[in-house]
């Protein structure tokens, strides 16, 4: 094995323009860790955002990227994982990430890939599917089974729609028109174009007397707050981007619950049981994708050497799908 590997290094204050392909020393594997040779890397919105915003733990040459999949090539003390195992992962934002030929990971969070699942398909699962699972887990059963997924054309929303339907919920969604037919085929009862100025009134008219039990917003905290009035009594407002710093409705009115979703926080704040639950659920989601019980968003391929350009296209929204690259 070479003592160095290629990686995309970050430059403070330079955003996506500051990403440079560099040679870095291979990280040493410590107790409880594994070194994975990446075979596929997937892009997520958080990747370009953190490249632009920066991170308190980052320094020049830090490697961005949270999602990847590959083979285990080295293990640390106390790790019972066979070399050559195919695994997918979601990496902590505070450490060197997936935008490299190798990634050093905590062994208790890597997820086994089913034998019948393509490794590029596996790389595209962890961040969006686990985020969708966490978002849905926030919501207890209520008098109503009606829920609304705002931004169902994105990867998180697409997985969330399917998981909610499998839970037996009556799912409504907003998405760009190019996604409407596929969402209806999944079983969504009504899809609304978020570009239409009156779409909220259309939702209320379609619901009739049925209250909306939960609203999952994938856009922003302020966007979620502007839709809180759609929820019924004891409803749930789930923010997948950002959070609610202040209650969006008067006290002692509809008594809605506010939820934030923060998948990456498991690395810093999750206990062993939290990590075990995340690993188990991640492997379940991978099996569901492998078996066709969970459909993945359309995959968009790019070359590893063109990673910054793919991140720009993800940011601009110029193409619809999940960006994934394969490594030799």
TITI-388593 format. One record per residue (C-alpha): x, y, z; residue number from 1; residue in three letters. Coordinates in nm, 4 decimals. Example, Ala and Ser with C-alpha at 12.3 -4.5 7.8 and 13.67 -1.06 7.14 Angstrom:
BEGIN
+----------+----------+----------+-----+------+
|     east |    north |       up |  nr | rest |
+----------+----------+----------+-----+------+
|   1.2300 |  -0.4500 |   0.7800 |   1 |  ALA |
|   1.3670 |  -0.1060 |   0.7140 |   2 |  SER |
+----------+----------+----------+-----+------+
END
This chain:
BEGIN
+----------+----------+----------+-----+------+
|     east |    north |       up |  nr | rest |
+----------+----------+----------+-----+------+
|   0.0000 |   0.0000 |   0.0000 |   1 |  UNK |
|   0.1257 |   0.3474 |  -0.0850 |   2 |  UNK |
|   0.2119 |   0.5805 |   0.2037 |   3 |  UNK |
|   0.0188 |   0.8674 |   0.0413 |   4 |  UNK |
|  -0.3170 |   0.9059 |  -0.1300 |   5 |  UNK |
|  -0.4959 |   1.1629 |  -0.3435 |   6 |  UNK |
|  -0.7477 |   1.3850 |  -0.1711 |   7 |  UNK |
|  -0.9351 |   1.7100 |  -0.2264 |   8 |  UNK |
|  -0.7941 |   1.9617 |   0.0209 |   9 |  UNK |
|  -0.9844 |   2.2660 |   0.1475 |  10 |  UNK |
|  -0.8561 |   2.6246 |   0.1552 |  11 |  UNK |
|  -0.9959 |   2.8602 |   0.4240 |  12 |  UNK |
|  -1.2142 |   3.1378 |   0.2867 |  13 |  UNK |
|  -1.1961 |   3.0192 |  -0.0750 |  14 |  UNK |
|  -1.5152 |   2.8140 |  -0.0974 |  15 |  UNK |
|  -1.5408 |   2.5637 |  -0.3809 |  16 |  UNK |
|  -1.2686 |   2.7477 |  -0.5731 |  17 |  UNK |
|  -1.0288 |   2.6571 |  -0.2926 |  18 |  UNK |
|  -1.0588 |   2.2810 |  -0.3380 |  19 |  UNK |
|  -0.7319 |   2.1384 |  -0.4702 |  20 |  UNK |
|  -0.6295 |   1.7815 |  -0.5482 |  21 |  UNK |
|  -0.3336 |   1.7064 |  -0.3190 |  22 |  UNK |
|  -0.1244 |   1.4143 |  -0.1966 |  23 |  UNK |
|  -0.1725 |   1.3436 |   0.1740 |  24 |  UNK |
|  -0.0064 |   1.0861 |   0.4002 |  25 |  UNK |
|  -0.2264 |   0.7853 |   0.4657 |  26 |  UNK |
|  -0.3764 |   0.8218 |   0.8145 |  27 |  UNK |
|  -0.2616 |   0.5822 |   1.0855 |  28 |  UNK |
|  -0.5298 |   0.3483 |   1.2143 |  29 |  UNK |
|  -0.5926 |   0.3739 |   1.5871 |  30 |  UNK |
|  -0.7902 |   0.1529 |   1.8275 |  31 |  UNK |
|  -1.1535 |   0.1152 |   1.7241 |  32 |  UNK |
|  -1.0865 |   0.2546 |   1.3771 |  33 |  UNK |
|  -1.0812 |   0.1244 |   1.0201 |  34 |  UNK |
|  -0.9193 |   0.2550 |   0.7035 |  35 |  UNK |
|  -1.1436 |   0.2283 |   0.3989 |  36 |  UNK |
|  -1.0224 |   0.2431 |   0.0400 |  37 |  UNK |
|  -1.2984 |   0.4387 |  -0.1275 |  38 |  UNK |
|  -1.4591 |   0.2833 |  -0.4334 |  39 |  UNK |
|  -1.7401 |   0.5389 |  -0.4603 |  40 |  UNK |
|  -1.8110 |   0.8857 |  -0.3207 |  41 |  UNK |
|  -2.1486 |   1.0612 |  -0.3083 |  42 |  UNK |
|  -2.2146 |   1.4342 |  -0.2817 |  43 |  UNK |
|  -2.4629 |   1.5997 |  -0.0467 |  44 |  UNK |
|  -2.5752 |   1.9639 |  -0.0057 |  45 |  UNK |
|  -2.3951 |   1.9808 |   0.3291 |  46 |  UNK |
|  -2.0659 |   1.9267 |   0.1423 |  47 |  UNK |
|  -2.0740 |   2.2478 |  -0.0610 |  48 |  UNK |
|  -2.2230 |   2.4422 |   0.2298 |  49 |  UNK |
|  -1.9440 |   2.3516 |   0.4710 |  50 |  UNK |
|  -1.6810 |   2.4175 |   0.2033 |  51 |  UNK |
|  -1.8198 |   2.7713 |   0.1780 |  52 |  UNK |
|  -1.8999 |   2.8313 |   0.5444 |  53 |  UNK |
|  -1.5959 |   2.6604 |   0.6920 |  54 |  UNK |
|  -1.5835 |   2.4535 |   1.0094 |  55 |  UNK |
|  -1.4212 |   2.5229 |   1.3472 |  56 |  UNK |
|  -1.2184 |   2.2015 |   1.3253 |  57 |  UNK |
|  -1.0950 |   2.2576 |   0.9686 |  58 |  UNK |
|  -0.7504 |   2.3798 |   0.8619 |  59 |  UNK |
|  -0.5768 |   2.4130 |   0.5234 |  60 |  UNK |
|  -0.5801 |   2.0734 |   0.3550 |  61 |  UNK |
|  -0.8740 |   1.9285 |   0.5496 |  62 |  UNK |
|  -1.0665 |   1.6847 |   0.3293 |  63 |  UNK |
|  -1.4433 |   1.7519 |   0.2992 |  64 |  UNK |
|  -1.7134 |   1.4932 |   0.2275 |  65 |  UNK |
|  -1.9479 |   1.2877 |   0.4463 |  66 |  UNK |
|  -2.0605 |   0.9916 |   0.2316 |  67 |  UNK |
|  -1.8632 |   0.7123 |   0.0725 |  68 |  UNK |
|  -1.8297 |   0.3378 |   0.0255 |  69 |  UNK |
|  -1.5357 |   0.1066 |  -0.0247 |  70 |  UNK |
|  -1.3349 |  -0.1821 |   0.1154 |  71 |  UNK |
|  -1.1658 |  -0.2133 |   0.4533 |  72 |  UNK |
|  -0.7878 |  -0.2207 |   0.4061 |  73 |  UNK |
|  -0.6677 |  -0.1793 |   0.7675 |  74 |  UNK |
|  -0.8191 |  -0.2210 |   1.1140 |  75 |  UNK |
|  -0.7170 |  -0.0961 |   1.4568 |  76 |  UNK |
|  -0.6968 |  -0.2756 |   1.7874 |  77 |  UNK |
|  -1.0270 |  -0.4148 |   1.9099 |  78 |  UNK |
|  -1.1922 |  -0.4149 |   1.5682 |  79 |  UNK |
|  -1.3485 |  -0.7423 |   1.4532 |  80 |  UNK |
|  -1.3995 |  -0.6599 |   1.0881 |  81 |  UNK |
|  -1.2463 |  -0.8631 |   0.8090 |  82 |  UNK |
|  -1.0114 |  -0.6977 |   0.5639 |  83 |  UNK |
|  -1.1811 |  -0.6627 |   0.2274 |  84 |  UNK |
|  -1.5264 |  -0.6059 |   0.3802 |  85 |  UNK |
|  -1.7448 |  -0.3793 |   0.1677 |  86 |  UNK |
|  -1.8796 |  -0.0937 |   0.3794 |  87 |  UNK |
|  -2.0633 |   0.2353 |   0.3421 |  88 |  UNK |
|  -2.0327 |   0.5227 |   0.5855 |  89 |  UNK |
|  -2.1302 |   0.8705 |   0.6977 |  90 |  UNK |
|  -1.8233 |   1.0584 |   0.8227 |  91 |  UNK |
|  -1.8023 |   1.3258 |   1.0919 |  92 |  UNK |
|  -1.7669 |   1.6826 |   0.9608 |  93 |  UNK |
|  -1.4861 |   1.7467 |   1.2099 |  94 |  UNK |
|  -1.2501 |   1.4918 |   1.0505 |  95 |  UNK |
|  -1.0986 |   1.4292 |   0.7093 |  96 |  UNK |
|  -1.3878 |   1.3111 |   0.4945 |  97 |  UNK |
|  -1.4759 |   1.1059 |   0.1928 |  98 |  UNK |
|  -1.3343 |   1.3239 |  -0.0881 |  99 |  UNK |
|  -1.0209 |   1.1109 |  -0.1059 | 100 |  UNK |
|  -0.8904 |   0.7711 |  -0.2052 | 101 |  UNK |
|  -0.9040 |   0.6574 |   0.1589 | 102 |  UNK |
|  -1.1001 |   0.7529 |   0.4690 | 103 |  UNK |
|  -1.0271 |   0.6812 |   0.8379 | 104 |  UNK |
|  -1.3479 |   0.5940 |   1.0254 | 105 |  UNK |
|  -1.4845 |   0.4783 |   1.3591 | 106 |  UNK |
|  -1.5481 |   0.1078 |   1.3159 | 107 |  UNK |
|  -1.8744 |   0.1131 |   1.5120 | 108 |  UNK |
|  -2.0409 |   0.3347 |   1.2511 | 109 |  UNK |
|  -1.9453 |   0.1692 |   0.9223 | 110 |  UNK |
|  -2.2275 |  -0.0247 |   0.7557 | 111 |  UNK |
|  -2.1960 |  -0.3569 |   0.5724 | 112 |  UNK |
|  -2.3089 |  -0.3451 |   0.2079 | 113 |  UNK |
|  -2.5294 |  -0.6324 |   0.0865 | 114 |  UNK |
|  -2.3620 |  -0.8532 |  -0.1712 | 115 |  UNK |
|  -2.6226 |  -0.7713 |  -0.4364 | 116 |  UNK |
|  -2.5890 |  -0.3924 |  -0.4051 | 117 |  UNK |
|  -2.3591 |  -0.1963 |  -0.6370 | 118 |  UNK |
|  -2.1033 |  -0.0016 |  -0.4383 | 119 |  UNK |
|  -2.1858 |   0.3288 |  -0.6088 | 120 |  UNK |
|  -2.5514 |   0.2810 |  -0.5162 | 121 |  UNK |
|  -2.4457 |   0.2126 |  -0.1565 | 122 |  UNK |
|  -2.2419 |   0.5338 |  -0.1343 | 123 |  UNK |
|  -2.5528 |   0.7367 |  -0.2199 | 124 |  UNK |
|  -2.7571 |   0.6022 |   0.0732 | 125 |  UNK |
|  -2.6177 |   0.7070 |   0.4160 | 126 |  UNK |
|  -2.6693 |   1.0835 |   0.4501 | 127 |  UNK |
|  -3.0069 |   1.1280 |   0.2765 | 128 |  UNK |
|  -3.1691 |   0.7997 |   0.3819 | 129 |  UNK |
|  -3.0550 |   0.8171 |   0.7451 | 130 |  UNK |
|  -3.1645 |   1.1813 |   0.7632 | 131 |  UNK |
|  -3.5075 |   1.0812 |   0.6315 | 132 |  UNK |
|  -3.5276 |   0.7991 |   0.8884 | 133 |  UNK |
|  -3.4353 |   1.0351 |   1.1735 | 134 |  UNK |
|  -3.6892 |   1.2930 |   1.0573 | 135 |  UNK |
|  -3.9701 |   1.0382 |   1.0472 | 136 |  UNK |
|  -3.8717 |   0.8976 |   1.3877 | 137 |  UNK |
|  -3.9455 |   1.2400 |   1.5429 | 138 |  UNK |
|  -4.3171 |   1.2038 |   1.4773 | 139 |  UNK |
|  -4.5433 |   0.9982 |   1.7020 | 140 |  UNK |
|  -4.8747 |   0.8611 |   1.5786 | 141 |  UNK |
|  -5.1657 |   1.1027 |   1.5996 | 142 |  UNK |
|  -5.5351 |   1.1333 |   1.5270 | 143 |  UNK |
|  -5.4538 |   1.2180 |   1.1652 | 144 |  UNK |
|  -5.2331 |   1.0176 |   0.9266 | 145 |  UNK |
|  -5.1812 |   1.3074 |   0.6838 | 146 |  UNK |
|  -4.8245 |   1.4388 |   0.6452 | 147 |  UNK |
|  -4.6609 |   1.6816 |   0.4028 | 148 |  UNK |
|  -4.3053 |   1.6484 |   0.2675 | 149 |  UNK |
|  -4.1798 |   1.9819 |   0.1354 | 150 |  UNK |
|  -3.9048 |   1.9316 |  -0.1228 | 151 |  UNK |
|  -3.9805 |   1.5696 |  -0.2115 | 152 |  UNK |
|  -3.7797 |   1.5962 |  -0.5341 | 153 |  UNK |
|  -3.4516 |   1.5998 |  -0.3402 | 154 |  UNK |
|  -3.2777 |   1.2872 |  -0.2126 | 155 |  UNK |
|  -3.3850 |   1.3272 |   0.1513 | 156 |  UNK |
|  -3.7445 |   1.4074 |   0.0564 | 157 |  UNK |
|  -3.7581 |   1.1197 |  -0.1910 | 158 |  UNK |
|  -3.6490 |   0.8663 |   0.0723 | 159 |  UNK |
|  -3.8744 |   1.0271 |   0.3343 | 160 |  UNK |
|  -4.1832 |   0.9963 |   0.1146 | 161 |  UNK |
|  -4.1221 |   0.6228 |   0.0738 | 162 |  UNK |
|  -4.0511 |   0.5565 |   0.4410 | 163 |  UNK |
|  -4.3622 |   0.7500 |   0.5430 | 164 |  UNK |
|  -4.5763 |   0.5530 |   0.2982 | 165 |  UNK |
|  -4.4352 |   0.2262 |   0.4308 | 166 |  UNK |
|  -4.5330 |   0.3393 |   0.7806 | 167 |  UNK |
|  -4.8900 |   0.3689 |   0.6592 | 168 |  UNK |
|  -4.9093 |   0.7473 |   0.6484 | 169 |  UNK |
|  -5.1138 |   0.9447 |   0.3950 | 170 |  UNK |
|  -4.8425 |   1.1457 |   0.2214 | 171 |  UNK |
|  -4.8667 |   1.4775 |   0.0393 | 172 |  UNK |
|  -4.5660 |   1.6464 |  -0.1185 | 173 |  UNK |
|  -4.4289 |   1.9560 |  -0.2876 | 174 |  UNK |
|  -4.1737 |   1.9236 |  -0.5672 | 175 |  UNK |
|  -4.0805 |   2.0575 |  -0.9083 | 176 |  UNK |
|  -4.3151 |   1.9427 |  -1.1820 | 177 |  UNK |
|  -4.0565 |   1.7033 |  -1.3272 | 178 |  UNK |
|  -4.0919 |   1.4909 |  -1.0104 | 179 |  UNK |
|  -4.4731 |   1.4824 |  -0.9841 | 180 |  UNK |
|  -4.5452 |   1.1688 |  -1.1839 | 181 |  UNK |
|  -4.2814 |   0.9559 |  -1.0110 | 182 |  UNK |
|  -4.4042 |   1.0663 |  -0.6688 | 183 |  UNK |
|  -4.7627 |   0.9793 |  -0.7600 | 184 |  UNK |
|  -4.6471 |   0.6370 |  -0.8793 | 185 |  UNK |
|  -4.4950 |   0.5795 |  -0.5354 | 186 |  UNK |
|  -4.8337 |   0.6426 |  -0.3744 | 187 |  UNK |
|  -4.8273 |   1.0130 |  -0.2839 | 188 |  UNK |
|  -5.1922 |   1.1248 |  -0.2806 | 189 |  UNK |
|  -5.1249 |   1.4793 |  -0.3979 | 190 |  UNK |
|  -4.8216 |   1.6702 |  -0.5289 | 191 |  UNK |
|  -4.8061 |   2.0499 |  -0.5367 | 192 |  UNK |
|  -4.5745 |   2.2796 |  -0.7298 | 193 |  UNK |
|  -4.3928 |   2.4910 |  -0.4724 | 194 |  UNK |
|  -4.3390 |   2.7597 |  -0.7381 | 195 |  UNK |
|  -4.7128 |   2.8256 |  -0.7476 | 196 |  UNK |
|  -4.8014 |   3.1127 |  -0.5164 | 197 |  UNK |
|  -5.1230 |   2.9520 |  -0.3925 | 198 |  UNK |
|  -4.9940 |   2.5989 |  -0.3248 | 199 |  UNK |
|  -5.0567 |   2.6262 |   0.0519 | 200 |  UNK |
|  -5.4223 |   2.7091 |  -0.0103 | 201 |  UNK |
|  -5.4388 |   2.4107 |  -0.2467 | 202 |  UNK |
|  -5.3036 |   2.1844 |   0.0292 | 203 |  UNK |
|  -5.5643 |   2.3077 |   0.2744 | 204 |  UNK |
|  -5.8424 |   2.2620 |   0.0196 | 205 |  UNK |
|  -5.7268 |   1.9067 |  -0.0588 | 206 |  UNK |
|  -5.7100 |   1.8139 |   0.3097 | 207 |  UNK |
|  -6.0594 |   1.9416 |   0.3802 | 208 |  UNK |
|  -6.1514 |   1.8642 |   0.7400 | 209 |  UNK |
|  -5.8506 |   1.6361 |   0.7959 | 210 |  UNK |
|  -5.5770 |   1.8052 |   1.0005 | 211 |  UNK |
|  -5.2156 |   1.7875 |   0.8848 | 212 |  UNK |
|  -5.0317 |   1.5841 |   1.1482 | 213 |  UNK |
|  -4.6714 |   1.6511 |   1.0388 | 214 |  UNK |
|  -4.4851 |   1.8787 |   0.8005 | 215 |  UNK |
|  -4.1292 |   1.7897 |   0.6985 | 216 |  UNK |
|  -3.9454 |   2.0899 |   0.5522 | 217 |  UNK |
|  -3.6180 |   2.0381 |   0.3592 | 218 |  UNK |
|  -3.5676 |   2.4050 |   0.2633 | 219 |  UNK |
|  -3.4844 |   2.6252 |   0.5647 | 220 |  UNK |
|  -3.5950 |   2.7233 |   0.9113 | 221 |  UNK |
|  -3.7685 |   3.0401 |   0.7926 | 222 |  UNK |
|  -3.9442 |   2.8480 |   0.5163 | 223 |  UNK |
|  -4.0656 |   2.5906 |   0.7684 | 224 |  UNK |
|  -4.1911 |   2.8642 |   1.0016 | 225 |  UNK |
|  -4.3989 |   3.0151 |   0.7204 | 226 |  UNK |
|  -4.5884 |   2.6868 |   0.6883 | 227 |  UNK |
|  -4.6541 |   2.6137 |   1.0560 | 228 |  UNK |
|  -5.0146 |   2.7365 |   1.0222 | 229 |  UNK |
|  -5.0898 |   2.4373 |   0.7975 | 230 |  UNK |
|  -5.0519 |   2.1984 |   1.0910 | 231 |  UNK |
|  -5.3403 |   2.0768 |   1.2987 | 232 |  UNK |
|  -5.3675 |   2.0524 |   1.6760 | 233 |  UNK |
|  -5.0685 |   1.8694 |   1.8334 | 234 |  UNK |
|  -4.8986 |   1.8569 |   1.4933 | 235 |  UNK |
|  -4.5259 |   1.8296 |   1.4268 | 236 |  UNK |
|  -4.3005 |   2.0736 |   1.2401 | 237 |  UNK |
|  -3.9793 |   1.8938 |   1.1429 | 238 |  UNK |
|  -3.6887 |   2.1036 |   1.0125 | 239 |  UNK |
|  -3.4394 |   1.9081 |   0.8053 | 240 |  UNK |
|  -3.2425 |   2.2199 |   0.7133 | 241 |  UNK |
|  -3.1795 |   2.4683 |   0.9947 | 242 |  UNK |
|  -3.4021 |   2.4818 |   1.3045 | 243 |  UNK |
|  -3.6649 |   2.6937 |   1.4800 | 244 |  UNK |
|  -3.5009 |   2.9379 |   1.7191 | 245 |  UNK |
|  -3.8417 |   3.0813 |   1.8172 | 246 |  UNK |
|  -4.1886 |   2.9326 |   1.8121 | 247 |  UNK |
|  -4.3607 |   3.0304 |   1.4854 | 248 |  UNK |
|  -4.7140 |   3.0326 |   1.6367 | 249 |  UNK |
|  -4.8740 |   3.1909 |   1.9457 | 250 |  UNK |
|  -4.8496 |   2.9970 |   2.2698 | 251 |  UNK |
|  -5.1454 |   2.7780 |   2.3700 | 252 |  UNK |
|  -5.2887 |   2.7732 |   2.0183 | 253 |  UNK |
|  -5.2427 |   2.4579 |   1.8093 | 254 |  UNK |
|  -4.9692 |   2.3335 |   2.0464 | 255 |  UNK |
|  -4.7412 |   2.2044 |   1.7714 | 256 |  UNK |
|  -4.4087 |   2.0343 |   1.8454 | 257 |  UNK |
|  -4.0850 |   2.1639 |   1.6899 | 258 |  UNK |
|  -3.8100 |   1.9242 |   1.5817 | 259 |  UNK |
|  -3.4575 |   1.9636 |   1.4455 | 260 |  UNK |
|  -3.2740 |   1.6911 |   1.2549 | 261 |  UNK |
|  -2.8949 |   1.6755 |   1.2880 | 262 |  UNK |
|  -2.7488 |   1.3497 |   1.1574 | 263 |  UNK |
|  -2.3864 |   1.4615 |   1.1893 | 264 |  UNK |
|  -2.4299 |   1.5357 |   1.5602 | 265 |  UNK |
|  -2.4249 |   1.1642 |   1.6348 | 266 |  UNK |
|  -2.0465 |   1.1730 |   1.5949 | 267 |  UNK |
|  -1.9983 |   1.4275 |   1.8734 | 268 |  UNK |
|  -2.3004 |   1.3707 |   2.0952 | 269 |  UNK |
|  -2.4241 |   1.0176 |   2.0288 | 270 |  UNK |
|  -2.3675 |   0.7516 |   2.2933 | 271 |  UNK |
|  -2.2811 |   0.3913 |   2.2075 | 272 |  UNK |
|  -2.6491 |   0.2951 |   2.1887 | 273 |  UNK |
|  -2.7162 |   0.5842 |   1.9485 | 274 |  UNK |
|  -2.4326 |   0.4710 |   1.7236 | 275 |  UNK |
|  -2.5469 |   0.1105 |   1.7312 | 276 |  UNK |
|  -2.9006 |   0.2143 |   1.6372 | 277 |  UNK |
|  -2.7708 |   0.4271 |   1.3497 | 278 |  UNK |
|  -2.5539 |   0.1440 |   1.2157 | 279 |  UNK |
|  -2.8403 |  -0.1066 |   1.2368 | 280 |  UNK |
|  -3.0802 |   0.1285 |   1.0605 | 281 |  UNK |
|  -2.8222 |   0.2177 |   0.7955 | 282 |  UNK |
|  -2.7691 |  -0.1484 |   0.7128 | 283 |  UNK |
|  -3.1458 |  -0.1987 |   0.6998 | 284 |  UNK |
|  -3.1806 |   0.0904 |   0.4540 | 285 |  UNK |
|  -2.9002 |  -0.0531 |   0.2384 | 286 |  UNK |
|  -3.0803 |  -0.3900 |   0.2280 | 287 |  UNK |
|  -3.4043 |  -0.2168 |   0.1318 | 288 |  UNK |
|  -3.2307 |  -0.0434 |  -0.1590 | 289 |  UNK |
|  -3.0659 |  -0.3699 |  -0.2626 | 290 |  UNK |
|  -3.4005 |  -0.5543 |  -0.2545 | 291 |  UNK |
|  -3.5922 |  -0.2825 |  -0.4377 | 292 |  UNK |
|  -3.8096 |  -0.2004 |  -0.1357 | 293 |  UNK |
|  -3.6603 |   0.1511 |  -0.1309 | 294 |  UNK |
|  -3.6002 |   0.3302 |  -0.4592 | 295 |  UNK |
|  -3.2966 |   0.5547 |  -0.4907 | 296 |  UNK |
|  -3.2901 |   0.8941 |  -0.6623 | 297 |  UNK |
|  -3.1554 |   0.9024 |  -1.0160 | 298 |  UNK |
|  -2.7770 |   0.8803 |  -1.0078 | 299 |  UNK |
|  -2.5586 |   1.1388 |  -1.1822 | 300 |  UNK |
|  -2.2023 |   1.0225 |  -1.2507 | 301 |  UNK |
|  -1.8913 |   1.2409 |  -1.2464 | 302 |  UNK |
|  -1.5144 |   1.1911 |  -1.2516 | 303 |  UNK |
|  -1.3228 |   1.2162 |  -0.9243 | 304 |  UNK |
|  -1.0972 |   1.4766 |  -1.0866 | 305 |  UNK |
|  -1.4061 |   1.6929 |  -1.1608 | 306 |  UNK |
|  -1.5439 |   1.6890 |  -0.8053 | 307 |  UNK |
|  -1.5524 |   2.0701 |  -0.7529 | 308 |  UNK |
|  -1.7494 |   2.1140 |  -1.0767 | 309 |  UNK |
|  -2.0023 |   1.8518 |  -0.9628 | 310 |  UNK |
|  -2.0386 |   2.0326 |  -0.6295 | 311 |  UNK |
|  -2.1127 |   2.3562 |  -0.8170 | 312 |  UNK |
|  -2.3827 |   2.1834 |  -1.0208 | 313 |  UNK |
|  -2.5305 |   2.0408 |  -0.7008 | 314 |  UNK |
|  -2.5348 |   2.3886 |  -0.5484 | 315 |  UNK |
|  -2.6878 |   2.5475 |  -0.8584 | 316 |  UNK |
|  -2.9502 |   2.2765 |  -0.8927 | 317 |  UNK |
|  -2.8726 |   2.2591 |  -1.2648 | 318 |  UNK |
|  -2.9347 |   1.8817 |  -1.2703 | 319 |  UNK |
|  -3.1752 |   1.6643 |  -1.0749 | 320 |  UNK |
|  -3.0343 |   1.3549 |  -0.9119 | 321 |  UNK |
|  -2.7659 |   1.2189 |  -0.6809 | 322 |  UNK |
|  -2.4038 |   1.2918 |  -0.7768 | 323 |  UNK |
|  -2.1738 |   0.9881 |  -0.7363 | 324 |  UNK |
|  -1.8233 |   0.9073 |  -0.8596 | 325 |  UNK |
|  -1.6419 |   0.5750 |  -0.8790 | 326 |  UNK |
|  -1.2749 |   0.5287 |  -0.7965 | 327 |  UNK |
|  -1.0553 |   0.2625 |  -0.9501 | 328 |  UNK |
+----------+----------+----------+-----+------+
END
